[in-house]
Amino acid sequence: MEEKHPLAAWRETEGVQQIVLANDLGVKRWTIFAIETRLRKPSPELAKKIAERTGIARHALRPDLWDAA
């Protein structure tokens, strides 16, 4: 079984619904769903916004772009 996406884990811990996070980030709920289910990766700009909003390291969101600190 694949490990839960860091964004899904964060939302579950914080009790934040996809639609609420999507509205905070200025994206559609489907975008959050697609990221959490690994259908798509967040753009670099969206990964930065997610990191700022959630505290999740950018590397955890896009390891192909950023090295672990």
N, C-alpha and C positions, 0 to 999 in steps of 0.2 A: 504494500500500500504506500502510495506517495505521501510524503510529508505535506502538511497543510501549508499553504502559501503564507508568508509572513504577514501580509495584509489581512488575510482572513483570520489568522490567529490574533492579530491586534484588535480587529473589530469585535471578535468574540470576547476577548478579555475586557475590552472597554464598553461593550454593550452598545456599539454604534451600528445602526442599520446601513446597508449599502446606499440607500437613497439619500440618507443624511450626509454621508461622506461624499457622495457624488456631488450633491449640491454645494457642499463646502469647497470642493475642488473645482467646480465649474464644469463638470463632465456629466454624462448620462450614467444612470445606474448600470446599464449594460456594460459600460467601460470597466467599472469596478468588478462586476461579475466576470468579465473576460480576463482581467488580470488575475483575479483570485483562482480561476479555474485553469490558468495558464494557456488560454486560447490566444492571448496576445500579451506582449510586454508593454509596459508603460513607455511613452516617449521619454527622452531625457528630461524634458521640461516637466512633464507630469510626475516623473520619479522624484524630481527635486521638490515639487509641491507636496507629494505624499510624504516624503521624508520630513519636511518642515511641519506638516500637520500632525503626523503620527509619532515621530521620533524613530521610525524604522530607518536603519542605515541605507543609504543609496545603494551600497554594494549588495545588500540583501534583495533589493528590487531589480537591479540591473548589474549583475556581476560581470557581464560582458563589457560594460562601460567603465566601471569603477573598481579599483582594487579594495580589498579589505583594509581598513585603517589600522 
